[in-house]
């Protein structure tokens, strides 16, 4: 039984939205399947459909960036650390440039999450726990600046506790 074009689109949107660590690759795979693949439906996507797929990828990027900026995730199987969040944020910025997507909301959310993470991390390090930060302080400070955060206060205080720079 053949699926309707709407159902095929919805299925691909779902795959992009829940694509794991590579949302932009999932987006391109969906576009290829829906429009050009030999075994695909050869749809002509409306601008709204293209935008919906791009937004699905952007939402997935948001999730994977924020996942590693939530202190509560540390020690769980999903946690990869701030270094991974930095990588994913830079991938997201590249995605936004390529796809002409406004990334400001994600930048702001990541900035808020990093600020909360750093405040909690500083409090816990002061209490005697070793840091969860898995990147050099220079890399962390650059990331904070990209997200619009000041690099003083607790972030500066964490410098001696961060691993050697990469």
N, C-alpha and C positions, 0 to 999 in steps of 0.2 A: 504494500500500500504506500503510495506516494504522500509525502507531507506537503502541506500548503506552503506557499512562499512565506507567509507570516510566521508559521511554525519553524521553518528553516532559519529564518532571521532570528527569531527568539532563542533558538538553540545556540546559535553562534554568539549572540549577545551574552548568554549565560556562560559560555566557555570563556569568553574574553573577561567577563566580570570576575570570574573565579579562577583565573589563569595561573595562579602560583607566582613565581618570581619573575616571569617574563611577559608582562601584559602587552608590550608593543609587538612582540613576536606573535602572540595570540591574536592581536588585532589584524596584523597582516595576513595571518593564516585564514582568519574568518573572511576577510575581504577577498582573498584569492578564491577560497571555496565558493563563496556566494556569487562571485561575478565571473571568474575565468576558468576554474578547474574543469577538466574534461568531464568528471563525474558530478560536477556541481550543478546548481539550478540556473546559472547564467542570469542572475537577477540584475536589473538596473536599479541601484539603490538611490533613494531620494536623499537629498541633503540632510533631512532629519534623521534618517537611518544611519548615515555616516557619522553624524554628530553623536547619536546614541551609542554607537560602537566606540567612538573616541572617549566619550564620557565613562563608559564601562571600564575602559583601560585606565583612565585617570583615577577612578574610584579604587581600582585594585592597587594602583601605585600608592595611593593615600594609605590604604590598609597596611601595606608591607613597610612603608616608611614609618608609620606610627607604631606598628607592632614592636619595633626594636627601640622605641623611645618611651615605652611604658615600663616603668620600673617593676611593676607587678609581674611582668612576663619573664623576668630574669629567673633562670633555673627551670624554666619549662621547655619542652621540646621545640616550641615555635620560636624561641628567642635566639637571635643571632648577634645582638650587640649593636652598639652605636656605629661601629665601623661599617656594618652592613646597611644601616639606615643611611649613612652618608653615600654609599655606592648607589643605593636605590634612589635617593633624592637626585643625584646627578643624572642617573638614567631618566628619571622623570623630567628633569629640566630639558634634556635633549629631546625627549618625546614631545614635550610642549612646543619646542621650537619647530620640530618637524611637522607636527600635526596642527599647529596654530591653535593650541589649547591654552587657555588662561590658567596658570598654575598658582595664582595668588592665594586662593583659599587653602591649598595644600601647604604652601610655604608658611602661612600664618598658623595653621594647625600644628605643623612640625615645630615651629618656633615655640609655641605655647607648650607643647609636649616636652621639648628639650629643656626649657626653663624649669618645668616641674621636675624632670628627671635629675637635672644638675642640683637643684635645691635639696632633693631627697638624698641624692648620692653624697653630697657634701655633709649632710647631717649624719649619715650612716658611717662615712669614713672617719668623721670626728669621733664617733662612738667606738671606733676600733676595728671596723670591718674593712677588709681590703676592697679596692675599687672594682666595680663591674665594667668600668670603661676599658674598651679594648682597642683604642686608637691613641696615637700620640696627642699631647696637649695642643700642639700647633694645628693639627688636623681638626681637633675638636673646636678650637677657637675660630678657625676659618669657617667651619660649618655653622657655628653659632652666628657669626657675622653675616653669612649668606642668608640666614633665617631672620636677620634683623635684630639679633640679641646683642646686648652689651657683653663684652668679654672680661668684665671685671667681677668683683664679688665672688660668690661661690665658684664660678667657673675658673677664675684666676687661681683661687685657693686650691683647686684640685690639681694644678700643674705638677707638683712633685709626686703625686700618686698615680699619674697616668703612665702607661707603658712608654718606653722609648719611642720617639717619632718614627713614622714610616716614610 
